[in-house]
Amino acid sequence: MPLLRQGSQFVAIGLLQLAIDWAVFVATTAAGLPATPANLLGRVSGAMFGFWLNGRYTFAGEDGSRLGWERFVRFWLLWGAMTALSTVLLVAVEDGLGLRGAWLAKPVVEAGLAAANFFLMRRLVYR
């Protein structure tokens, strides 16, 4: 059952991360920041929170934590790849549907990436 427990905690923490990420993205783009730096800022805001919570609770080992510098570096490498993909997708939506379309698409894009991210985090980051 660890996969079910981890999956449900990952989803709950991910929803919190998404709320932070999306709120920062919408607020900064509404204030005039272009989509690319706004997406980066939003994702950094959510990521710091998520790294700590997932390492402390979702993927915690016998010692009660799966944090540390080695995992932090692996986390940021994976995060960078996912952020690049997220940004490319959101900029494409903004180009095609405008800023409001990108606002609506952001949760969908991030949810799609979250599924792959769960398995990658489990295998590569918090192992």
MMTF fields as JSON, N, C-alpha, C and O atoms, coordinates in Angstrom:
{
  "mmtfVersion": "1.0.0",
  "mmtfProducer": "UNKNOWN",
  "numBonds": 507,
  "numAtoms": 508,
  "numGroups": 127,
  "numChains": 1,
  "numModels": 1,
  "chainsPerModel": [1],
  "groupsPerChain": [127],
  "chainIdList": ["A"],
  "bondAtomList": [4, 2, 8, 6, 12, 10, 16, 14, 20, 18, 24, 22, 28, 26, 32, 30, 36, 34, 40, 38, 44, 42, 48, 46, 52, 50, 56, 54, 60, 58, 64, 62, 68, 66, 72, 70, 76, 74, 80, 78, 84, 82, 88, 86, 92, 90, 96, 94, 100, 98, 104, 102, 108, 106, 112, 110, 116, 114, 120, 118, 124, 122, 128, 126, 132, 130, 136, 134, 140, 138, 144, 142, 148, 146, 152, 150, 156, 154, 160, 158, 164, 162, 168, 166, 172, 170, 176, 174, 180, 178, 184, 182, 188, 186, 192, 190, 196, 194, 200, 198, 204, 202, 208, 206, 212, 210, 216, 214, 220, 218, 224, 222, 228, 226, 232, 230, 236, 234, 240, 238, 244, 242, 248, 246, 252, 250, 256, 254, 260, 258, 264, 262, 268, 266, 272, 270, 276, 274, 280, 278, 284, 282, 288, 286, 292, 290, 296, 294, 300, 298, 304, 302, 308, 306, 312, 310, 316, 314, 320, 318, 324, 322, 328, 326, 332, 330, 336, 334, 340, 338, 344, 342, 348, 346, 352, 350, 356, 354, 360, 358, 364, 362, 368, 366, 372, 370, 376, 374, 380, 378, 384, 382, 388, 386, 392, 390, 396, 394, 400, 398, 404, 402, 408, 406, 412, 410, 416, 414, 420, 418, 424, 422, 428, 426, 432, 430, 436, 434, 440, 438, 444, 442, 448, 446, 452, 450, 456, 454, 460, 458, 464, 462, 468, 466, 472, 470, 476, 474, 480, 478, 484, 482, 488, 486, 492, 490, 496, 494, 500, 498, 504, 502],
  "bondOrderList": [1, 1, 1, 1, 1, 1, 1, 1, 1, 1, 1, 1, 1, 1, 1, 1, 1, 1, 1, 1, 1, 1, 1, 1, 1, 1, 1, 1, 1, 1, 1, 1, 1, 1, 1, 1, 1, 1, 1, 1, 1, 1, 1, 1, 1, 1, 1, 1, 1, 1, 1, 1, 1, 1, 1, 1, 1, 1, 1, 1, 1, 1, 1, 1, 1, 1, 1, 1, 1, 1, 1, 1, 1, 1, 1, 1, 1, 1, 1, 1, 1, 1, 1, 1, 1, 1, 1, 1, 1, 1, 1, 1, 1, 1, 1, 1, 1, 1, 1, 1, 1, 1, 1, 1, 1, 1, 1, 1, 1, 1, 1, 1, 1, 1, 1, 1, 1, 1, 1, 1, 1, 1, 1, 1, 1, 1],
  "groupList": [{"groupName": "MET", "atomNameList": ["N", "CA", "C", "O"], "elementList": ["N", "C", "C", "O"], "formalChargeList": [0, 0, 0, 0], "bondAtomList": [1, 0, 2, 1, 3, 2], "bondOrderList": [1, 1, 2], "singleLetterCode": "M", "chemCompType": "L-PEPTIDE LINKING"}, {"groupName": "PRO", "atomNameList": ["N", "CA", "C", "O"], "elementList": ["N", "C", "C", "O"], "formalChargeList": [0, 0, 0, 0], "bondAtomList": [1, 0, 2, 1, 3, 2], "bondOrderList": [1, 1, 2], "singleLetterCode": "P", "chemCompType": "L-PEPTIDE LINKING"}, {"groupName": "LEU", "atomNameList": ["N", "CA", "C", "O"], "elementList": ["N", "C", "C", "O"], "formalChargeList": [0, 0, 0, 0], "bondAtomList": [1, 0, 2, 1, 3, 2], "bondOrderList": [1, 1, 2], "singleLetterCode": "L", "chemCompType": "L-PEPTIDE LINKING"}, {"groupName": "ARG", "atomNameList": ["N", "CA", "C", "O"], "elementList": ["N", "C", "C", "O"], "formalChargeList": [0, 0, 0, 0], "bondAtomList": [1, 0, 2, 1, 3, 2], "bondOrderList": [1, 1, 2], "singleLetterCode": "R", "chemCompType": "L-PEPTIDE LINKING"}, {"groupName": "GLN", "atomNameList": ["N", "CA", "C", "O"], "elementList": ["N", "C", "C", "O"], "formalChargeList": [0, 0, 0, 0], "bondAtomList": [1, 0, 2, 1, 3, 2], "bondOrderList": [1, 1, 2], "singleLetterCode": "Q", "chemCompType": "L-PEPTIDE LINKING"}, {"groupName": "GLY", "atomNameList": ["N", "CA", "C", "O"], "elementList": ["N", "C", "C", "O"], "formalChargeList": [0, 0, 0, 0], "bondAtomList": [1, 0, 2, 1, 3, 2], "bondOrderList": [1, 1, 2], "singleLetterCode": "G", "chemCompType": "PEPTIDE LINKING"}, {"groupName": "SER", "atomNameList": ["N", "CA", "C", "O"], "elementList": ["N", "C", "C", "O"], "formalChargeList": [0, 0, 0, 0], "bondAtomList": [1, 0, 2, 1, 3, 2], "bondOrderList": [1, 1, 2], "singleLetterCode": "S", "chemCompType": "L-PEPTIDE LINKING"}, {"groupName": "PHE", "atomNameList": ["N", "CA", "C", "O"], "elementList": ["N", "C", "C", "O"], "formalChargeList": [0, 0, 0, 0], "bondAtomList": [1, 0, 2, 1, 3, 2], "bondOrderList": [1, 1, 2], "singleLetterCode": "F", "chemCompType": "L-PEPTIDE LINKING"}, {"groupName": "VAL", "atomNameList": ["N", "CA", "C", "O"], "elementList": ["N", "C", "C", "O"], "formalChargeList": [0, 0, 0, 0], "bondAtomList": [1, 0, 2, 1, 3, 2], "bondOrderList": [1, 1, 2], "singleLetterCode": "V", "chemCompType": "L-PEPTIDE LINKING"}, {"groupName": "ALA", "atomNameList": ["N", "CA", "C", "O"], "elementList": ["N", "C", "C", "O"], "formalChargeList": [0, 0, 0, 0], "bondAtomList": [1, 0, 2, 1, 3, 2], "bondOrderList": [1, 1, 2], "singleLetterCode": "A", "chemCompType": "L-PEPTIDE LINKING"}, {"groupName": "ILE", "atomNameList": ["N", "CA", "C", "O"], "elementList": ["N", "C", "C", "O"], "formalChargeList": [0, 0, 0, 0], "bondAtomList": [1, 0, 2, 1, 3, 2], "bondOrderList": [1, 1, 2], "singleLetterCode": "I", "chemCompType": "L-PEPTIDE LINKING"}, {"groupName": "ASP", "atomNameList": ["N", "CA", "C", "O"], "elementList": ["N", "C", "C", "O"], "formalChargeList": [0, 0, 0, 0], "bondAtomList": [1, 0, 2, 1, 3, 2], "bondOrderList": [1, 1, 2], "singleLetterCode": "D", "chemCompType": "L-PEPTIDE LINKING"}, {"groupName": "TRP", "atomNameList": ["N", "CA", "C", "O"], "elementList": ["N", "C", "C", "O"], "formalChargeList": [0, 0, 0, 0], "bondAtomList": [1, 0, 2, 1, 3, 2], "bondOrderList": [1, 1, 2], "singleLetterCode": "W", "chemCompType": "L-PEPTIDE LINKING"}, {"groupName": "THR", "atomNameList": ["N", "CA", "C", "O"], "elementList": ["N", "C", "C", "O"], "formalChargeList": [0, 0, 0, 0], "bondAtomList": [1, 0, 2, 1, 3, 2], "bondOrderList": [1, 1, 2], "singleLetterCode": "T", "chemCompType": "L-PEPTIDE LINKING"}, {"groupName": "ASN", "atomNameList": ["N", "CA", "C", "O"], "elementList": ["N", "C", "C", "O"], "formalChargeList": [0, 0, 0, 0], "bondAtomList": [1, 0, 2, 1, 3, 2], "bondOrderList": [1, 1, 2], "singleLetterCode": "N", "chemCompType": "L-PEPTIDE LINKING"}, {"groupName": "TYR", "atomNameList": ["N", "CA", "C", "O"], "elementList": ["N", "C", "C", "O"], "formalChargeList": [0, 0, 0, 0], "bondAtomList": [1, 0, 2, 1, 3, 2], "bondOrderList": [1, 1, 2], "singleLetterCode": "Y", "chemCompType": "L-PEPTIDE LINKING"}, {"groupName": "GLU", "atomNameList": ["N", "CA", "C", "O"], "elementList": ["N", "C", "C", "O"], "formalChargeList": [0, 0, 0, 0], "bondAtomList": [1, 0, 2, 1, 3, 2], "bondOrderList": [1, 1, 2], "singleLetterCode": "E", "chemCompType": "L-PEPTIDE LINKING"}, {"groupName": "LYS", "atomNameList": ["N", "CA", "C", "O"], "elementList": ["N", "C", "C", "O"], "formalChargeList": [0, 0, 0, 0], "bondAtomList": [1, 0, 2, 1, 3, 2], "bondOrderList": [1, 1, 2], "singleLetterCode": "K", "chemCompType": "L-PEPTIDE LINKING"}],
  "groupTypeList": [0, 1, 2, 2, 3, 4, 5, 6, 4, 7, 8, 9, 10, 5, 2, 2, 4, 2, 9, 10, 11, 12, 9, 8, 7, 8, 9, 13, 13, 9, 9, 5, 2, 1, 9, 13, 1, 9, 14, 2, 2, 5, 3, 8, 6, 5, 9, 0, 7, 5, 7, 12, 2, 14, 5, 3, 15, 13, 7, 9, 5, 16, 11, 5, 6, 3, 2, 5, 12, 16, 3, 7, 8, 3, 7, 12, 2, 2, 12, 5, 9, 0, 13, 9, 2, 6, 13, 8, 2, 2, 8, 9, 8, 16, 11, 5, 2, 5, 2, 3, 5, 9, 12, 2, 9, 17, 1, 8, 8, 16, 9, 5, 2, 9, 9, 9, 14, 7, 7, 2, 0, 3, 3, 2, 8, 15, 3],
  "groupIdList": [1, 2, 3, 4, 5, 6, 7, 8, 9, 10, 11, 12, 13, 14, 15, 16, 17, 18, 19, 20, 21, 22, 23, 24, 25, 26, 27, 28, 29, 30, 31, 32, 33, 34, 35, 36, 37, 38, 39, 40, 41, 42, 43, 44, 45, 46, 47, 48, 49, 50, 51, 52, 53, 54, 55, 56, 57, 58, 59, 60, 61, 62, 63, 64, 65, 66, 67, 68, 69, 70, 71, 72, 73, 74, 75, 76, 77, 78, 79, 80, 81, 82, 83, 84, 85, 86, 87, 88, 89, 90, 91, 92, 93, 94, 95, 96, 97, 98, 99, 100, 101, 102, 103, 104, 105, 106, 107, 108, 109, 110, 111, 112, 113, 114, 115, 116, 117, 118, 119, 120, 121, 122, 123, 124, 125, 126, 127],
  "secStructList": [7, 2, 2, 2, 2, 2, 2, 2, 2, 2, 2, 2, 2, 2, 2, 2, 2, 2, 2, 2, 2, 2, 2, 2, 2, 2, 2, 2, 2, 2, 6, 6, 7, 7, 2, 2, 2, 2, 2, 2, 2, 2, 2, 2, 2, 2, 2, 2, 2, 2, 2, 2, 2, 0, 0, 0, 0, 0, 6, 7, 7, 6, 6, 1, 7, 7, 7, 1, 2, 2, 2, 2, 2, 2, 2, 2, 2, 2, 2, 2, 2, 2, 2, 2, 2, 2, 2, 2, 2, 2, 2, 2, 2, 2, 2, 2, 2, 7, 2, 2, 2, 2, 2, 2, 2, 2, 2, 2, 2, 2, 2, 2, 2, 2, 2, 2, 2, 2, 2, 2, 0, 0, 0, 0, 0, 7, 7],
  "xCoordList": [0.781, 0.0, 0.823, 0.238, 2.171, 2.911, 2.653, 2.668, 2.416, 2.171, 0.871, 0.814, -0.157, -1.441, -1.305, -1.806, -0.625, -0.411, 0.415, 0.063, 1.512, 2.362, 1.61, 1.715, 0.861, 0.112, -0.901, -1.024, -1.626, -2.645, -2.006, -2.512, -0.906, -0.216, 0.392, 0.365, 0.941, 1.531, 0.468, 0.728, -0.717, -1.82, -2.232, -2.412, -2.382, -2.794, -1.76, -2.118, -0.499, 0.564, 0.646, 0.872, 0.465, 0.489, -0.611, -0.398, -1.781, -2.875, -2.522, -2.832, -1.879, -1.422, -0.364, -0.409, 0.581, 1.619, 0.996, 1.38, 0.039, -0.615, -1.335, -1.3, -1.985, -2.678, -1.693, -1.968, -0.557, 0.468, 1.022, 1.098, 1.404, 1.975, 1.014, 1.406, -0.233, -1.227, -1.504, -1.603, -1.627, -1.901, -0.767, -1.015, 0.464, 1.611, 1.642, 1.904, 1.377, 1.362, 0.31, 0.601, -0.897, -1.989, -1.695, -1.864, -1.263, -0.996, 0.119, 0.007, 1.18, 2.313, 2.022, 2.451, 1.298, 0.953, -0.082, -0.044, -1.005, -1.997, -1.313, -1.799, -0.188, 0.573, 1.485, 2.161, 1.501, 2.258, 3.516, 4.18, 3.861, 5.042, 4.737, 3.661, 5.639, 5.408, 5.249, 5.689, 4.617, 4.286, 5.508, 5.439, 6.616, 7.782, 8.344, 8.449, 8.712, 9.209, 8.128, 8.431, 6.882, 5.797, 5.627, 5.412, 5.721, 5.619, 6.786, 6.6, 7.965, 9.147, 8.973, 9.246, 8.528, 8.319, 7.249, 7.415, 6.17, 5.107, 5.577, 5.291, 6.303, 6.791, 7.821, 7.822, 8.696, 9.666, 8.926, 9.273, 7.922, 7.154, 6.527, 6.618, 5.901, 5.286, 6.309, 6.105, 7.401, 8.396, 9.09, 9.292, 9.448, 10.136, 9.251, 9.72, 8.006, 7.038, 6.875, 6.877, 6.736, 6.529, 7.728, 7.557, 8.935, 10.133, 10.162, 10.385, 9.936, 9.976, 8.856, 9.121, 7.618, 6.507, 6.627, 6.406, 6.977, 7.1, 8.254, 8.135, 9.364, 10.493, 10.22, 10.706, 9.452, 9.16, 8.042, 8.058, 7.059, 5.89, 5.665, 5.618, 5.524, 5.14, 6.139, 5.767, 7.399, 8.411, 9.354, 10.457, 8.941, 9.794, 10.145, 9.316, 11.372, 11.836, 11.704, 10.955, 12.436, 12.426, 12.845, 12.349, 13.767, 14.271, 13.304, 13.564, 12.194, 11.189, 11.402, 10.639, 12.425, 12.676, 13.482, 14.304, 13.242, 14.016, 14.422, 14.084, 15.15, 15.619, 17.137, 17.68, 17.821, 19.269, 19.72, 18.939, 20.988, 21.53, 21.511, 21.217, 21.817, 21.836, 20.448, 20.304, 19.451, 18.074, 17.638, 16.911, 18.099, 17.763, 18.293, 17.591, 19.505, 20.089, 19.302, 18.972, 18.998, 18.215, 16.828, 16.31, 16.236, 14.931, 14.991, 14.138, 15.979, 16.064, 16.373, 15.935, 17.121, 17.365, 16.064, 15.759, 15.308, 14.011, 13.048, 12.333, 13.027, 12.16, 12.47, 11.558, 13.752, 14.151, 13.606, 13.12, 13.682, 13.152, 11.638, 11.105, 10.952, 9.488, 9.071, 8.061, 9.833, 9.53, 9.709, 8.902, 10.75, 10.961, 9.783, 9.278, 9.348, 8.208, 6.932, 6.174, 6.693, 5.521, 5.516, 4.485, 6.661, 6.76, 6.503, 5.785, 7.079, 6.856, 5.369, 4.825, 4.717, 3.283, 2.446, 1.531, 2.742, 1.954, 2.165, 1.219, 3.381, 3.633, 2.905, 2.382, 2.872, 2.134, 0.643, -0.001, 0.096, -1.321, -1.55, -2.527, -0.664, -0.813, -0.774, -1.566, 0.139, 0.227, -1.056, -1.497, -1.646, -2.843, -4.147, -5.06, -4.248, -5.519, -5.488, -6.521, -4.325, -4.206, -3.907, -3.839, -3.73, -3.337, -4.385, -4.037, -5.635, -6.684, -6.73, -7.008, -6.463, -6.376, -5.234, -5.37, -4.112, -2.971, -3.31, -2.897, -4.054, -4.467, -5.295, -5.103, -6.218, -7.078, -6.311, -6.608, -5.338, -4.585, -3.558, -3.204, -3.079, -2.005, -2.329, -1.497, -3.495, -3.779, -3.822, -3.415, -4.306, -4.372, -2.97, -2.663, -2.132, -0.745, -0.023, 0.634, -0.139, 0.563, 0.034, 0.812, -1.252, -1.822, -1.296, -0.986, -1.199, -0.66, 0.789, 1.182, 1.569, 2.972, 3.118, 4.095, 2.168, 2.256, 2.26, 2.941, 1.516, 1.47, 2.856, 3.31, 3.516, 4.872, 5.83, 6.729, 5.634, 6.51, 6.485, 7.519, 5.319, 5.218, 6.179, 6.962, 6.116, 6.959, 8.433, 9.3, 8.715, 10.104, 10.652, 11.802, 9.844, 10.27, 10.531, 11.525, 9.63, 9.735, 10.994, 11.666, 11.313, 12.465, 13.785, 14.815, 13.758, 15.01, 15.395, 16.579, 14.415, 14.718, 14.699, 15.697, 13.578, 13.407, 13.677, 13.117, 14.495, 14.796, 15.648, 15.994],
  "yCoordList": [-1.214, 0.0, 1.279, 2.362, 1.211, 2.474, 3.31, 4.539, 2.663, 3.418, 4.216, 5.37, 3.617, 4.306, 5.464, 6.561, 5.215, 6.266, 7.398, 8.571, 7.039, 8.058, 8.822, 10.045, 8.108, 8.759, 9.752, 10.857, 9.369, 10.283, 11.494, 12.609, 11.292, 12.434, 13.332, 14.557, 12.731, 13.506, 14.379, 15.537, 13.829, 14.592, 15.744, 16.868, 15.478, 16.537, 17.663, 18.839, 17.309, 18.319, 19.015, 20.223, 18.261, 18.84, 19.866, 20.877, 19.616, 20.588, 21.893, 22.981, 21.775, 22.966, 23.708, 24.932, 22.95, 23.546, 24.243, 25.361, 23.583, 24.146, 25.44, 26.397, 25.48, 26.701, 27.856, 28.978, 27.583, 28.618, 29.037, 30.227, 28.061, 28.294, 29.11, 30.113, 28.673, 29.334, 30.761, 31.682, 30.94, 32.276, 33.248, 34.395, 32.794, 33.646, 33.94, 35.074, 32.923, 33.106, 34.131, 35.048, 33.973, 34.89, 36.302, 37.275, 36.418, 37.743, 38.465, 39.659, 37.755, 38.421, 38.741, 39.782, 37.859, 38.189, 39.302, 40.144, 39.317, 40.399, 41.735, 42.788, 41.683, 42.9, 43.305, 44.331, 42.495, 42.863, 42.049, 42.289, 41.107, 40.27, 39.281, 38.684, 39.088, 38.109, 36.689, 36.394, 35.822, 34.465, 33.643, 32.887, 33.763, 32.925, 33.204, 32.264, 34.441, 34.655, 34.458, 34.046, 34.747, 34.545, 33.063, 32.691, 32.217, 30.779, 30.291, 29.473, 30.785, 30.411, 30.808, 30.013, 32.014, 32.498, 31.675, 31.324, 31.378, 30.569, 29.169, 28.651, 28.558, 27.196, 27.145, 26.196, 28.144, 28.181, 28.299, 27.626, 29.14, 29.339, 28.03, 27.691, 27.308, 26.031, 24.935, 24.09, 24.945, 23.874, 23.821, 22.74, 24.957, 24.968, 24.352, 23.578, 24.7, 24.16, 22.652, 21.877, 22.249, 20.84, 19.957, 18.83, 20.445, 19.653, 19.289, 18.134, 20.273, 20.031, 19.073, 18.1, 19.341, 18.489, 17.058, 16.108, 16.9, 15.55, 14.785, 13.587, 15.461, 14.804, 14.463, 13.455, 15.296, 15.109, 14.111, 13.403, 14.042, 13.203, 12.139, 10.951, 12.542, 11.609, 10.488, 9.314, 10.834, 9.833, 9.59, 9.078, 9.947, 9.798, 8.331, 7.439, 8.109, 6.754, 6.433, 7.085, 5.422, 4.994, 6.128, 6.234, 6.974, 8.063, 9.24, 10.205, 9.156, 10.21, 11.352, 12.318, 11.267, 12.361, 11.856, 10.95, 12.438, 12.163, 13.49, 13.793, 14.271, 15.556, 15.482, 14.381, 16.585, 16.603, 17.172, 17.286, 17.523, 18.206, 17.345, 17.848, 16.067, 15.193, 15.121, 15.234, 14.936, 14.896, 16.275, 16.383, 17.316, 18.674, 18.944, 19.55, 18.512, 18.7, 17.892, 18.41, 16.636, 15.809, 16.414, 16.419, 16.925, 17.569, 18.735, 18.838, 19.616, 20.804, 20.472, 21.188, 19.397, 18.98, 18.521, 18.908, 17.701, 17.251, 18.425, 18.551, 19.279, 20.453, 21.337, 21.852, 21.512, 22.334, 21.789, 22.548, 20.481, 19.865, 20.034, 20.36, 19.815, 19.953, 21.419, 21.698, 22.332, 23.75, 24.19, 24.961, 23.71, 24.042, 23.554, 24.285, 22.327, 21.785, 22.562, 22.887, 22.858, 23.637, 25.004, 25.452, 25.656, 26.995, 26.976, 27.831, 26.018, 25.902, 25.72, 26.354, 24.864, 24.62, 25.859, 26.181, 26.557, 27.741, 28.893, 29.611, 29.076, 30.138, 29.82, 30.722, 28.549, 28.152, 28.44, 28.921, 28.149, 28.445, 29.951, 30.423, 30.7, 32.156, 32.713, 33.588, 32.211, 32.666, 32.36, 33.155, 31.206, 30.8, 31.32, 31.656, 31.391, 31.723, 32.983, 33.402, 33.584, 34.791, 34.488, 33.33, 35.551, 35.429, 34.702, 33.845, 35.021, 34.341, 32.848, 32.031, 32.502, 31.083, 30.398, 29.252, 31.087, 30.528, 30.382, 29.414, 31.33, 31.221, 29.958, 29.231, 29.708, 28.528, 27.236, 26.19, 27.312, 26.123, 25.704, 24.527, 26.639, 26.33, 25.144, 24.244, 25.095, 23.924, 22.615, 21.57, 22.666, 21.461, 20.994, 19.804, 21.929, 21.609, 21.012, 19.977, 21.649, 21.182, 19.832, 18.998, 19.605, 18.312, 17.198, 16.103, 17.481, 16.492, 16.14, 14.975, 17.147, 16.911, 16.217, 15.503, 16.421, 15.848, 14.329, 13.704, 13.735, 12.27, 11.698, 10.785, 12.227, 11.772, 12.14, 11.37, 13.307, 13.799, 12.892, 12.689, 12.35, 11.465, 10.287, 10.01, 9.603, 8.427, 8.799, 8.065, 9.924, 10.372, 10.79, 10.491, 11.473, 11.862, 10.621, 10.543, 9.668, 8.438, 7.661, 7.118, 7.607, 6.836, 7.574, 6.99, 8.872, 9.603, 10.536, 10.74, 11.084, 12.11, 11.545, 11.638, 10.961, 10.556, 9.076, 8.488, 8.469, 7.03, 6.768, 5.618],
  "zCoordList": [0.0, 0.0, 0.0, -0.031, 0.034, 0.048, -1.199, -1.132, -2.333, -3.562, -3.452, -3.878, -2.891, -2.71, -1.719, -1.967, -0.597, 0.403, -0.196, -0.066, -0.851, -1.46, -2.541, -2.632, -3.349, -4.423, -3.893, -4.42, -2.857, -2.321, -1.647, -1.778, -0.929, -0.322, -1.392, -1.266, -2.442, -3.53, -4.194, -4.521, -4.392, -4.99, -4.078, -4.547, -2.783, -1.847, -1.806, -1.869, -1.701, -1.673, -3.024, -3.091, -4.089, -5.434, -5.644, -6.313, -5.08, -5.198, -4.479, -4.965, -3.33, -2.613, -3.434, -3.566, -3.98, -4.826, -6.026, -6.373, -6.654, -7.832, -7.482, -8.256, -6.327, -5.921, -5.752, -6.177, -5.137, -4.962, -6.319, -6.626, -7.123, -8.449, -9.322, -9.919, -9.388, -10.241, -9.761, -10.571, -8.449, -7.905, -8.228, -8.598, -8.089, -8.407, -9.91, -10.314, -10.741, -12.201, -12.619, -13.387, -12.116, -12.479, -11.965, -12.701, -10.727, -10.146, -10.899, -11.179, -11.225, -11.879, -13.349, -13.847, -14.045, -15.436, -15.482, -16.379, -14.528, -14.466, -14.19, -14.603, -13.491, -13.2, -14.36, -14.294, -15.422, -16.608, -16.886, -17.895, -16.036, -16.27, -17.391, -17.393, -18.336, -19.405, -18.846, -17.735, -19.633, -19.185, -18.791, -17.822, -19.503, -19.194, -17.797, -17.008, -17.447, -16.083, -15.02, -13.9, -15.357, -14.391, -14.081, -12.928, -15.101, -14.881, -14.024, -13.123, -14.301, -13.527, -12.055, -11.156, -11.825, -10.463, -9.73, -8.561, -10.423, -9.82, -9.479, -8.399, -10.409, -10.171, -9.049, -8.266, -8.951, -7.847, -6.52, -5.549, -6.48, -5.249, -4.77, -3.59, -5.672, -5.307, -5.042, -4.171, -5.784, -5.697, -4.342, -3.791, -3.813, -2.526, -1.439, -0.604, -1.465, -0.516, -0.73, 0.227, -1.985, -2.314, -2.007, -1.543, -2.255, -1.955, -0.478, -0.115, 0.356, 1.791, 2.23, 2.936, 1.821, 2.248, 1.734, 2.485, 0.456, -0.088, 0.546, 0.805, 0.796, 1.442, 2.898, 3.413, 3.544, 4.964, 5.208, 6.215, 4.296, 4.53, 3.456, 3.774, 2.197, 1.142, 0.95, 0.962, 0.775, 0.476, 1.648, 1.454, 2.859, 4.041, 4.266, 4.089, 4.654, 4.937, 6.404, 7.131, 6.837, 8.234, 9.178, 10.3, 8.7, 9.545, 9.641, 10.358, 8.919, 8.987, 8.018, 8.032, 7.173, 6.23, 5.048, 5.182, 3.917, 2.711, 2.095, 0.951, 2.873, 2.388, 2.243, 2.161, 2.209, 2.091, 0.755, -0.189, 0.7, -0.48, -1.734, -2.819, -1.608, -2.795, -3.427, -4.644, -2.606, -3.122, -3.639, -4.627, -2.953, -3.379, -4.787, -5.596, -5.094, -6.43, -7.459, -8.526, -7.154, -8.093, -8.312, -9.429, -7.231, -7.331, -8.309, -9.191, -8.173, -9.017, -10.466, -11.366, -10.711, -12.099, -12.753, -13.881, -12.047, -12.569, -12.682, -13.676, -11.673, -11.689, -12.897, -13.544, -13.199, -14.35, -15.654, -16.492, -15.833, -17.053, -17.135, -18.195, -16.028, -16.013, -16.203, -16.85, -15.651, -15.807, -17.256, -17.776, -17.9, -19.314, -20.152, -21.004, -19.91, -20.648, -20.346, -21.259, -19.085, -18.687, -19.361, -19.863, -19.37, -19.946, -21.448, -21.965, -22.143, -23.588, -23.87, -24.774, -23.107, -23.321, -23.014, -23.771, -21.922, -21.565, -22.538, -22.861, -23.001, -23.982, -25.29, -25.945, -25.668, -26.875, -26.713, -27.646, -25.543, -25.29, -25.306, -25.886, -24.678, -24.668, -26.087, -26.434, -26.902, -28.294, -29.063, -29.893, -28.783, -29.514, -28.945, -29.699, -27.629, -26.991, -26.134, -25.613, -25.984, -25.182, -23.724, -23.31, -22.959, -21.556, -20.721, -19.908, -20.903, -20.13, -20.447, -19.569, -21.677, -22.044, -21.316, -20.886, -21.172, -20.44, -18.957, -18.32, -18.41, -17.006, -16.792, -15.817, -17.716, -17.596, -17.889, -17.312, -18.776, -19.164, -18.118, -18.041, -17.32, -16.363, -15.455, -15.34, -14.805, -13.964, -14.752, -14.243, -15.972, -16.812, -17.195, -17.125, -17.597, -17.956, -16.753, -16.873, -15.611, -14.41, -13.936, -13.472, -14.041, -13.645, -14.547, -14.077, -15.832, -16.758, -16.448, -16.505, -16.123, -15.787, -14.428, -14.2, -13.539, -12.19, -12.205, -11.392, -13.108, -13.169, -13.455, -12.765, -14.457, -14.771, -13.65, -13.312, -13.082, -12.027, -10.792, -10.155, -10.452, -9.286, -9.422, -8.513, -10.549, -10.733, -10.849, -10.374, -11.472, -11.571, -10.207, -9.886, -9.41, -8.064, -7.211, -6.489, -7.308, -6.518, -6.88, -6.003, -8.165, -8.66, -8.601, -8.265, -8.93, -9.108, -7.952, -7.683, -7.29, -6.291, -4.876, -4.162, -4.461, -3.074, -2.856, -1.93, -3.656, -3.508, -2.308, -2.036]
}
